[in-house]
Amino acid sequence: MKRTGVYAVSALLAGSALPLGLAGSPAAQAASRTYYVSPSGSDGNTGTSPAKPFRTLQKAADNTAPGDTVSVMNGTYTQRPGGSDVLVISRSGRSGAPITFQAHPGHHPVIHPVTAWNGIRVNGASHIAIRGLEVKGNNANISLAEAERGASTKNGKYNTNCVSVEKNRSTGSRPHHIEIAGNTVHDCAGGGISAGDADYVTIDRNHVYSNSWYTVFATSGISILAARDVDRGDSGTYKIRITDNVVHDNETKVKWEHCKCYSDGNGIIVDTLKDKAKAGATGPDYQGRVLVANNVSYDNGGSGIHSYKSQHVDILNNTAYQNGRSTRMDSYANIYAHNSTDVRILNNVAYGRAGQATNSKYKNVDVTYDYNVYYGGRAPEVKGPHDIVADPRFVKPGTDAGADFRLREGSPAIASGKAVPAVTTDITGARRSGVPDRGAYASDAVADTSPTAAATQDDVSSPQPSTPVGGPSEGQEPRRSDESAGGEGNDARPATAGEGLAQTGGGLVLPLGIAALTLMLGGALILLIRRRRA
């Protein structure tokens, strides 16, 4: 009996050290499948070959299991009769085996919501990847006059979000480990890409434009709202990443129902990660860190990029050009933090509109502005010791399709930035070398030909940065008239040379360490028993 007990304990310890999926359970050994979808297919097909595809995205989604892929073939996909979304993703993958929705190789499918609330909605699901798809809303068939007359909180036509990640309102499950990469997201009456009550979200290499025009909810091109930790959370580890996106022409043109005023229409906003109850949200303050890096955000109605009522945010090496275009509301600055804590705004290039705010110090605590280039707006409210006010000398600044925000020779942004471990490449994926340039583009960038970089770039179709091309979630509170440059104090400080930024890893170190420790304990236990037997 003692021997049996020893080997049972040893087997348990050894088994617990194995990564999930290798323990030998029937479910773990099941082979992943690829489901194919085409408008010419049939939901009566098996869906497991390009010759016999499903017809609807929903049929494929409802058949998926961890590790499966939905390969979307050419054609246009609209909502089903009576359906509120084109695609609802409710099934979860698991760690190491996400469920992936992607364009079929060589194909360019279009998801086209017309009156739906969402083109794609991740409904409380986790370990989901959405790659290389185009989501095209119905703005072309809506006029502003029509929206001002007919928009309401009950009508999806004027509030359609392109891609929305949100909690499941029936079960309460919150999404985490979501990747939205290499998609083109445009012309939705509501938000472009939004994630609420979520954790471990990556929004990377998307082209997001012409959204938020007709909604009665305050939405933006890319937004993170009221994030929720699914683990303990660590302000030294990036859990949410918004990187390498091109975002433009997003603007709210209809009044926000909450305040009967105009608000938001930002390029990128990190919204209400703290003091949630004051904004009608729930849950504790978010403890993970957010990285916003290498994005180009221009000609949006609200800000280019900003942190609003948030904490633990790094805004690094972004380029913002002439945002704050809306004439319907007080203009927002290009890149800034507002009522935020522990935010670092470094290595950015912000080219503003004449007479508009450049950045903000309102109610900020422990917010660093440094190594930025400012031009075109009012004098910065906060200026770090290495900030520069000068023309960044873009190759071809503008708001049309020919705009090019790379740096010309002689730009003050060249070789004058601060090296940060979180940003080793530029928006094109090329490696930065030497003293880094400020902004999203590196003038001396070297193409990264490493296998890892090649695999990453091949996973999804990247946007062309230099050639711009349920119900809704709650938006940002409007800026009040008393929230001015002369508001409460600011604890802005310069970045010190030795100031480290967050780690980009996490997730595997602890499990592998536990596994190694478990194996050691198991081996020691076996050795001890053998000695006693001897």
C-alpha positions as CSV (number, residue, x, y, z in Angstrom):
1,M,0.0,0.0,0.0
2,K,2.8,2.4,0.8
3,R,4.5,1.8,-2.6
4,T,1.2,2.4,-4.4
5,G,0.7,5.6,-2.5
6,V,4.3,6.8,-3.3
7,Y,3.9,6.2,-7.0
8,A,0.4,7.8,-7.0
9,V,1.8,10.9,-5.4
10,S,4.8,10.9,-7.8
11,A,2.5,10.6,-10.8
12,L,0.3,13.4,-9.6
13,L,3.2,15.7,-9.1
14,A,4.7,14.8,-12.5
15,G,1.4,15.3,-14.2
16,S,0.8,18.7,-12.6
17,A,4.1,19.8,-14.1
18,L,3.0,19.2,-17.7
19,P,1.7,22.1,-19.7
20,L,-2.1,22.1,-20.3
21,G,-2.9,20.0,-23.4
22,L,-0.1,17.4,-22.7
23,A,-1.7,15.5,-19.9
24,G,-3.3,12.9,-22.1
25,S,-7.0,13.7,-21.7
26,P,-9.1,12.9,-24.8
27,A,-10.2,16.5,-25.1
28,A,-6.6,17.7,-25.1
29,Q,-5.6,15.2,-27.8
30,A,-8.4,16.2,-30.2
31,A,-7.1,17.6,-33.4
32,S,-7.9,21.2,-34.2
33,R,-10.1,21.8,-37.3
34,T,-10.4,24.5,-39.9
35,Y,-13.9,25.5,-40.9
36,Y,-14.4,27.3,-44.2
37,V,-17.1,29.9,-44.9
38,S,-18.3,31.3,-48.3
39,P,-21.4,33.2,-49.3
40,S,-21.9,30.5,-51.9
41,G,-21.7,27.7,-49.3
42,S,-24.5,26.1,-47.3
43,D,-24.9,25.7,-43.5
44,G,-25.9,22.1,-44.3
45,N,-22.3,21.4,-45.5
46,T,-19.7,19.9,-43.2
47,G,-17.7,23.2,-43.5
48,T,-14.4,21.3,-43.2
49,S,-13.1,21.9,-46.7
50,P,-13.0,24.8,-49.2
51,A,-15.2,22.7,-51.5
52,K,-18.0,22.4,-48.9
53,P,-17.9,25.6,-46.9
54,F,-20.6,26.9,-44.5
55,R,-22.6,29.9,-45.7
56,T,-22.6,32.0,-42.5
57,L,-19.9,33.0,-40.1
58,Q,-22.2,32.2,-37.2
59,K,-22.6,28.6,-38.2
60,A,-18.8,28.2,-38.2
61,A,-18.4,30.0,-34.9
62,D,-21.0,27.8,-33.3
63,N,-19.0,24.7,-34.2
64,T,-15.6,25.8,-33.0
65,A,-13.6,24.3,-30.2
66,P,-10.2,25.4,-28.8
67,G,-7.5,25.5,-31.4
68,D,-9.9,25.7,-34.3
69,T,-9.7,28.2,-37.2
70,V,-12.5,29.8,-39.2
71,S,-11.1,30.6,-42.7
72,V,-13.3,33.3,-44.3
73,M,-13.4,33.2,-48.1
74,N,-14.2,35.9,-50.6
75,G,-17.6,37.6,-50.5
76,T,-19.7,40.0,-48.4
77,Y,-21.2,38.8,-45.2
78,T,-24.2,40.7,-43.7
79,Q,-26.4,40.1,-40.7
80,R,-28.9,37.2,-40.7
81,P,-32.6,38.1,-40.9
82,G,-33.6,39.1,-37.4
83,G,-30.0,38.9,-36.2
84,S,-28.5,41.7,-34.2
85,D,-24.9,41.1,-35.2
86,V,-23.1,39.6,-38.3
87,L,-20.9,37.4,-36.1
88,V,-21.2,36.7,-32.3
89,I,-18.2,34.9,-30.8
90,S,-19.3,33.2,-27.6
91,R,-17.1,30.0,-27.6
92,S,-13.7,30.3,-26.0
93,G,-10.4,28.9,-26.9
94,R,-7.8,28.2,-24.2
95,S,-4.2,29.1,-23.5
96,G,-2.0,27.9,-26.4
97,A,-5.1,27.0,-28.4
98,P,-7.1,30.1,-29.4
99,I,-10.0,30.1,-31.8
100,T,-8.9,32.1,-34.8
101,F,-11.1,33.9,-37.3
102,Q,-9.1,35.0,-40.3
103,A,-9.2,35.7,-44.1
104,H,-8.6,32.7,-46.2
105,P,-5.1,32.9,-47.8
106,G,-5.3,35.2,-50.8
107,H,-8.9,36.2,-50.1
108,H,-10.4,39.5,-49.1
109,P,-13.7,39.0,-47.4
110,V,-15.9,41.9,-46.2
111,I,-18.1,41.8,-43.1
112,H,-20.8,44.4,-43.8
113,P,-23.2,45.2,-41.0
114,V,-26.1,47.4,-42.2
115,T,-28.6,47.7,-39.3
116,A,-26.8,45.4,-36.9
117,W,-25.4,46.5,-33.5
118,N,-22.1,45.0,-34.3
119,G,-20.1,43.6,-37.3
120,I,-18.1,41.3,-34.9
121,R,-19.0,40.9,-31.2
122,V,-16.8,38.9,-28.8
123,N,-19.4,38.0,-26.2
124,G,-17.5,37.2,-23.0
125,A,-15.3,34.7,-24.9
126,S,-11.5,34.4,-24.3
127,H,-8.5,33.2,-26.2
128,I,-9.8,34.6,-29.5
129,A,-7.9,35.9,-32.5
130,I,-9.4,38.0,-35.3
131,R,-7.0,38.5,-38.2
132,G,-6.9,40.0,-41.7
133,L,-10.6,40.8,-42.1
134,E,-12.4,43.9,-43.4
135,V,-15.3,45.2,-41.5
136,K,-17.2,47.8,-43.4
137,G,-20.1,49.7,-41.9
138,N,-23.0,51.5,-43.6
139,N,-22.0,55.1,-43.2
140,A,-22.2,55.7,-47.0
141,N,-25.9,55.1,-46.9
142,I,-26.7,57.4,-43.9
143,S,-26.8,61.2,-43.9
144,L,-26.1,63.4,-40.9
145,A,-29.6,64.9,-41.1
146,E,-31.1,61.4,-41.1
147,A,-29.0,60.4,-38.1
148,E,-29.9,63.6,-36.1
149,R,-33.6,62.8,-36.7
150,G,-33.6,59.0,-36.2
151,A,-30.6,58.0,-34.0
152,S,-31.6,56.6,-30.7
153,T,-30.4,54.1,-28.1
154,K,-32.8,51.5,-29.5
155,N,-31.8,51.6,-33.2
156,G,-28.7,49.7,-34.2
157,K,-28.5,51.3,-37.7
158,Y,-27.1,54.5,-36.3
159,N,-24.9,52.8,-33.6
160,T,-23.3,49.9,-35.4
161,N,-19.8,49.1,-34.0
162,C,-17.4,47.4,-36.3
163,V,-15.6,45.2,-33.7
164,S,-16.8,45.1,-30.1
165,V,-15.3,43.0,-27.2
166,E,-17.6,42.9,-24.2
167,K,-18.7,40.8,-21.3
168,N,-21.5,38.3,-21.6
169,R,-24.5,40.0,-20.1
170,S,-26.2,36.7,-19.4
171,T,-23.4,34.8,-17.7
172,G,-21.2,37.7,-16.6
173,S,-18.1,36.2,-18.1
174,R,-15.5,38.7,-19.1
175,P,-13.3,38.4,-22.2
176,H,-9.5,38.0,-22.0
177,H,-6.6,37.1,-24.2
178,I,-8.1,38.7,-27.3
179,E,-6.0,39.6,-30.4
180,I,-7.4,41.9,-33.1
181,A,-4.6,42.2,-35.7
182,G,-4.2,43.3,-39.3
183,N,-7.8,44.2,-40.0
184,T,-9.4,47.1,-41.9
185,V,-12.2,48.6,-39.9
186,H,-14.2,51.5,-41.3
187,D,-17.4,53.4,-41.9
188,C,-19.3,52.1,-38.9
189,A,-21.8,54.5,-37.4
190,G,-20.6,53.5,-34.0
191,G,-17.1,52.6,-32.7
192,G,-14.3,51.1,-34.7
193,I,-12.6,48.6,-32.3
194,S,-13.6,48.7,-28.7
195,A,-13.0,46.5,-25.7
196,G,-14.8,46.8,-22.4
197,D,-14.5,44.9,-19.1
198,A,-11.7,42.9,-20.8
199,D,-8.1,41.9,-20.0
200,Y,-5.0,40.9,-22.0
201,V,-6.1,42.6,-25.2
202,T,-3.9,43.2,-28.2
203,I,-5.0,45.6,-31.0
204,D,-2.2,45.5,-33.6
205,R,-1.6,46.7,-37.2
206,N,-5.2,47.6,-37.9
207,H,-6.4,50.4,-40.2
208,V,-9.3,52.1,-38.5
209,Y,-11.0,55.0,-40.1
210,S,-14.3,56.9,-40.7
211,N,-16.1,55.5,-37.7
212,S,-18.3,57.0,-34.9
213,W,-20.1,59.5,-37.2
214,Y,-23.7,58.8,-36.3
215,T,-24.0,57.1,-33.0
216,V,-25.7,58.6,-29.9
217,F,-23.0,56.9,-27.8
218,A,-19.6,58.5,-27.3
219,T,-17.3,56.2,-29.3
220,S,-13.9,56.4,-30.9
221,G,-11.7,54.7,-33.5
222,I,-10.0,52.4,-30.9
223,S,-11.1,52.4,-27.3
224,I,-10.3,50.5,-24.1
225,L,-13.0,51.0,-21.5
226,A,-13.1,50.0,-17.8
227,A,-10.7,47.1,-18.2
228,R,-10.9,44.3,-15.6
229,D,-8.0,42.2,-14.3
230,V,-8.6,38.4,-14.7
231,D,-5.6,37.8,-12.4
232,R,-3.9,39.8,-9.7
233,G,-2.6,42.4,-12.1
234,D,0.8,44.0,-12.2
235,S,1.6,47.5,-13.1
236,G,5.0,46.4,-14.3
237,T,3.7,44.1,-17.0
238,Y,1.9,45.1,-20.2
239,K,-1.4,43.3,-20.5
240,I,-3.2,45.5,-23.0
241,R,-1.3,46.6,-26.1
242,I,-2.4,49.0,-28.8
243,T,0.4,49.0,-31.4
244,D,1.2,49.8,-35.0
245,N,-2.3,51.0,-36.0
246,V,-3.2,53.7,-38.4
247,V,-6.3,55.6,-37.2
248,H,-8.0,58.6,-38.8
249,D,-11.3,60.3,-39.8
250,N,-13.1,59.1,-36.7
251,E,-15.5,61.7,-35.3
252,T,-18.8,62.0,-33.4
253,K,-21.2,64.2,-35.3
254,V,-24.4,63.4,-33.3
255,K,-24.9,64.4,-29.7
256,W,-24.1,61.8,-27.0
257,E,-27.4,60.6,-25.4
258,H,-25.9,60.7,-21.9
259,C,-25.3,64.5,-21.7
260,K,-27.0,65.8,-24.9
261,C,-23.6,67.1,-25.9
262,Y,-20.9,66.2,-28.3
263,S,-18.0,64.1,-27.0
264,D,-15.1,61.8,-28.1
265,G,-14.6,60.7,-31.6
266,N,-10.9,60.1,-30.7
267,G,-8.4,58.2,-32.6
268,I,-7.3,56.1,-29.6
269,I,-8.5,56.4,-26.0
270,V,-7.7,54.5,-22.9
271,D,-10.8,55.2,-20.8
272,T,-11.8,54.9,-17.2
273,L,-9.4,52.3,-15.7
274,K,-9.8,54.0,-12.3
275,D,-12.6,55.7,-10.3
276,K,-15.0,53.6,-12.3
277,A,-18.0,54.3,-10.2
278,K,-17.9,58.0,-11.1
279,A,-18.4,57.0,-14.7
280,G,-21.2,54.5,-14.1
281,A,-18.8,51.5,-14.5
282,T,-18.2,48.8,-11.9
283,G,-15.3,46.9,-10.5
284,P,-11.9,47.7,-9.0
285,D,-9.3,49.9,-10.6
286,Y,-7.3,48.1,-13.3
287,Q,-3.9,47.1,-12.1
288,G,-2.3,45.9,-15.4
289,R,-0.2,48.1,-17.6
290,V,-1.3,49.4,-21.0
291,L,1.1,50.0,-23.9
292,V,0.1,52.5,-26.7
293,A,3.0,52.5,-29.2
294,N,4.0,53.1,-32.8
295,N,0.5,54.3,-33.9
296,V,-0.3,57.0,-36.4
297,S,-3.4,58.9,-35.5
298,Y,-4.5,61.9,-37.5
299,D,-7.5,64.1,-38.5
300,N,-9.8,62.7,-35.9
301,G,-12.6,64.7,-34.3
302,G,-11.4,64.3,-30.8
303,S,-7.9,63.5,-29.6
304,G,-5.2,61.6,-31.5
305,I,-4.4,59.5,-28.4
306,H,-5.2,60.1,-24.8
307,S,-5.5,58.5,-21.3
308,Y,-8.7,59.5,-19.6
309,K,-9.3,58.7,-15.9
310,S,-6.8,55.9,-16.2
311,Q,-3.6,54.6,-14.7
312,H,-0.5,52.5,-15.6
313,V,-0.4,53.6,-19.2
314,D,2.7,54.1,-21.5
315,I,2.2,56.2,-24.6
316,L,5.4,55.8,-26.6
317,N,6.7,56.6,-30.1
318,N,3.4,57.6,-31.6
319,T,2.7,60.2,-34.4
320,A,-0.4,62.4,-34.1
321,Y,-1.2,65.0,-36.8
322,Q,-4.0,67.6,-36.7
323,N,-6.5,65.9,-34.5
324,G,-9.2,67.8,-32.7
325,R,-10.9,68.7,-36.0
326,S,-14.4,68.7,-34.6
327,T,-16.1,72.1,-34.5
328,R,-18.9,70.8,-32.4
329,M,-17.1,70.6,-29.1
330,D,-14.1,72.0,-27.3
331,S,-11.0,70.7,-29.0
332,Y,-9.0,67.9,-27.5
333,A,-5.2,67.9,-27.6
334,N,-3.2,65.6,-29.9
335,I,-1.5,63.3,-27.3
336,Y,-2.1,63.7,-23.6
337,A,-3.3,62.4,-20.2
338,H,-6.3,63.8,-18.4
339,N,-7.2,63.0,-14.7
340,S,-4.7,60.1,-14.9
341,T,-2.1,58.5,-12.6
342,D,1.2,56.8,-13.5
343,V,1.3,57.6,-17.2
344,R,4.4,58.0,-19.3
345,I,4.2,59.9,-22.5
346,L,7.6,59.6,-24.3
347,N,9.1,59.8,-27.8
348,N,5.9,61.1,-29.5
349,V,5.5,63.6,-32.3
350,A,2.4,65.7,-32.0
351,Y,1.6,68.2,-34.8
352,G,-1.4,70.2,-33.7
353,R,-3.9,72.6,-35.1
354,A,-3.3,76.3,-34.7
355,G,-4.7,77.7,-31.4
356,Q,-5.5,74.2,-30.0
357,A,-4.2,72.6,-26.9
358,T,-1.0,70.6,-27.2
359,N,-1.2,68.5,-24.0
360,S,-2.8,68.6,-20.6
361,K,-1.9,68.6,-16.9
362,Y,-5.5,68.5,-15.5
363,K,-5.7,66.4,-12.3
364,N,-2.7,64.3,-13.4
365,V,-0.6,62.6,-10.7
366,D,2.8,61.0,-11.5
367,V,2.4,61.7,-15.2
368,T,5.6,62.1,-17.3
369,Y,5.9,64.1,-20.5
370,D,9.4,63.9,-22.0
371,Y,11.3,63.4,-25.3
372,N,8.3,64.5,-27.3
373,V,8.2,66.9,-30.3
374,Y,5.4,69.4,-30.3
375,Y,4.4,71.7,-33.2
376,G,1.5,73.7,-34.5
377,G,-0.7,74.2,-31.4
378,R,-0.5,76.3,-28.3
379,A,2.5,76.2,-26.0
380,P,2.5,72.9,-24.0
381,E,1.0,73.0,-20.5
382,V,3.6,70.6,-19.4
383,K,7.1,70.4,-20.9
384,G,9.7,67.8,-20.0
385,P,13.4,68.7,-20.1
386,H,13.9,66.9,-23.4
387,D,10.7,68.0,-25.1
388,I,11.1,70.0,-28.2
389,V,8.9,72.6,-29.8
390,A,9.8,72.5,-33.5
391,D,8.6,71.4,-37.0
392,P,9.1,67.6,-37.1
393,R,9.6,67.8,-40.9
394,F,7.3,65.0,-42.2
395,V,7.9,63.8,-45.7
396,K,4.4,64.9,-46.7
397,P,2.1,66.0,-43.9
398,G,-1.6,66.1,-44.7
399,T,-5.0,64.5,-44.2
400,D,-5.6,63.0,-47.6
401,A,-4.6,59.6,-49.0
402,G,-1.2,60.8,-50.0
403,A,0.0,61.8,-46.5
404,D,3.4,60.5,-45.5
405,F,4.5,60.9,-41.8
406,R,8.0,59.6,-42.2
407,L,10.8,62.0,-41.1
408,R,12.8,64.0,-43.6
409,E,16.5,64.6,-43.2
410,G,17.1,67.3,-40.6
411,S,14.1,66.5,-38.5
412,P,14.6,67.2,-34.8
413,A,12.9,63.9,-34.1
414,I,15.7,61.9,-35.6
415,A,18.2,60.3,-33.2
416,S,16.9,62.3,-30.2
417,G,14.6,60.0,-28.4
418,K,14.9,57.8,-25.3
419,A,15.6,54.1,-25.8
420,V,12.8,52.1,-24.2
421,P,12.8,48.3,-24.1
422,A,9.1,48.1,-25.1
423,V,9.7,49.7,-28.5
424,T,12.4,48.0,-30.6
425,T,10.7,48.3,-34.0
426,D,8.8,51.0,-35.8
427,I,5.3,50.9,-37.3
428,T,6.6,49.1,-40.4
429,G,8.1,46.3,-38.2
430,A,11.6,47.4,-39.0
431,R,14.1,47.4,-36.2
432,R,15.1,50.7,-34.6
433,S,18.9,51.1,-34.2
434,G,21.2,53.4,-32.3
435,V,19.6,56.4,-30.5
436,P,16.0,56.1,-31.4
437,D,13.9,58.5,-33.4
438,R,10.8,60.0,-31.9
439,G,7.4,59.2,-33.5
440,A,6.1,56.0,-35.1
441,Y,8.6,55.9,-38.0
442,A,12.3,55.3,-37.6
443,S,14.4,57.0,-40.3
444,D,17.3,54.5,-39.9
445,A,15.1,51.4,-39.3
446,V,16.5,48.1,-40.5
447,A,14.3,45.4,-41.8
448,D,14.0,42.6,-39.3
449,T,14.6,39.3,-41.1
450,S,14.6,37.1,-38.0
451,P,12.3,34.1,-38.2
452,T,10.1,35.5,-35.3
453,A,9.6,38.8,-37.1
454,A,8.9,37.2,-40.4
455,A,6.3,34.9,-38.9
456,T,4.6,37.8,-37.1
457,Q,4.5,39.9,-40.3
458,D,3.1,37.0,-42.3
459,D,0.4,36.1,-39.9
460,V,-1.8,39.0,-41.0
461,S,-2.0,41.5,-43.8
462,S,-0.6,44.8,-42.5
463,P,-2.2,48.1,-43.2
464,Q,-0.3,50.7,-45.2
465,P,0.7,53.3,-42.7
466,S,2.2,55.9,-45.0
467,T,-0.8,55.6,-47.4
468,P,-3.8,56.4,-45.2
469,V,-6.4,55.0,-46.5
470,G,-25.9,43.6,-27.5
471,G,-26.1,47.2,-27.1
472,P,-23.3,49.7,-27.1
473,S,-20.9,50.4,-24.3
474,E,-20.7,53.6,-22.3
475,G,-18.4,56.3,-23.5
476,Q,-16.2,58.9,-22.0
477,E,-17.6,61.6,-19.8
478,P,-17.7,64.9,-21.7
479,R,-15.1,67.5,-20.8
480,R,-16.7,70.0,-18.5
481,S,-16.2,73.7,-19.0
482,D,-14.3,73.9,-15.6
483,E,-11.8,71.3,-16.7
484,S,-9.4,73.8,-18.2
485,A,-5.7,74.3,-18.4
486,G,-5.8,76.2,-15.2
487,G,-7.4,73.3,-13.3
488,E,-6.0,71.4,-10.3
489,G,-2.3,70.8,-10.0
490,N,-0.1,68.3,-11.9
491,D,2.7,66.1,-10.7
492,A,4.4,66.0,-14.1
493,R,8.0,64.9,-13.9
494,P,10.8,64.2,-16.4
495,A,11.8,60.7,-17.2
496,T,15.1,59.7,-15.6
497,A,17.8,57.9,-17.5
498,G,17.4,54.7,-15.5
499,E,13.7,54.6,-15.4
500,G,12.6,51.2,-16.6
501,L,9.3,50.6,-18.4
502,A,7.1,47.6,-18.1
503,Q,8.0,44.1,-19.0
504,T,6.4,42.7,-22.2
505,G,6.4,39.1,-21.1
506,G,4.5,37.4,-18.4
507,G,2.1,34.5,-18.4
508,L,4.5,31.6,-18.8
509,V,7.2,32.3,-16.3
510,L,5.2,31.5,-13.3
511,P,3.6,28.3,-14.6
512,L,6.9,27.0,-15.8
513,G,8.6,27.8,-12.5
514,I,5.9,26.0,-10.6
515,A,6.3,23.0,-13.0
516,A,10.0,22.9,-12.4
517,L,9.5,23.2,-8.7
518,T,6.9,20.4,-8.8
519,L,9.2,18.1,-10.6
520,M,12.0,18.8,-8.1
521,L,9.7,18.0,-5.2
522,G,8.5,14.9,-6.9
523,G,12.0,13.7,-7.5
524,A,13.1,14.4,-3.9
525,L,10.1,12.5,-2.6
526,I,10.9,9.4,-4.7
527,L,14.6,9.6,-3.6
528,L,13.5,9.9,0.1
529,I,11.2,6.9,-0.1
530,R,13.9,4.8,-1.8
531,R,16.4,5.6,0.9
532,R,13.9,4.6,3.6
533,R,13.2,1.3,1.8
534,A,16.9,0.6,1.5
